[in-house]
């Protein structure tokens, strides 16, 4: 008897039945495994806090993430004060609604450690004019109105500087004020007005910096914008909107993938621009640059607190 000959050969019929039973068990286990995977994927959905979840591009983003195997839950908040505390307390995994200046102010005031993991868009602060159609038409003595609240005032001055209409002492920053303008080196004079009155005051000035919201309400077309933030200008970087995470999750691969999906999905970025009335400029600033800018901005917040 050779070693290849079995001591007892199983009957053909029983062998077939055994194979069928094994196959059935494998199928059942596979089905259970799929069920567990689906349940876990649902239970482990990445919760992203936003203000304005009804904006169509969020559903487009969630669908694009699902195509890459990532479950996303968009969590809506009524105002800007809520998403950061929710993220800090672990109720969210990420949020996306704020620029770096706002994030720096929150981190300092709340002694928190939220960090940016990717950029989304910058919503420009535009310059309009009924007197001029280009920057080179402005001349010495022209007056430009700017919003008088501290945050928008500083940003307006940076916009005017980046477009060559004024110069700020020491280059300016997110806390610059009227006293920081080098009047001798500047072309235009700056006049502060209430942000909600800038659009209606436009005929009284040679130009005016008008928040996108008020410009839209006033029926001003994006095509009439003479100048705005330059995303390539380092002075504009603090105003780039970002995905934020807790510091411990800053290098999470799934979160990084979600940023990439947001930035690379044309239907999402087109939706962002469309939702802004055509004014938003999408950005892909490296996370390292965003974090460096956040730390610099936090230092300024602390110094001016």
Secondary structure, 3 states (H helix, E strand, C coil): CCCCCCCCCCCHHHHHHHHHHHHHHHHHHHHHHHHHHHHHHHHCCEEEEECCCCCHHHHHHHHHHHHCCCCEEEEECCCCCCHHHHHHCCCCCEEEEEEHHHHHHHHHHHCCCEEEEEEEEEECCEEECCCCCCHHHCCCCCEEEEECCHHHHHHHHHHHHHCCCCCEHHHCCCCCCHHHECCCCCCCEEEEECHHHHHHHHHHCCEEEECHHHHHHCCCCHHHCCECCCCCCHHHHHHEEEEEEEHHHCCCHHHHHHHHHHHHCHHHHHHHHHHCCCCEEECCCCHHHHHHHHHHHHHHHHHHC
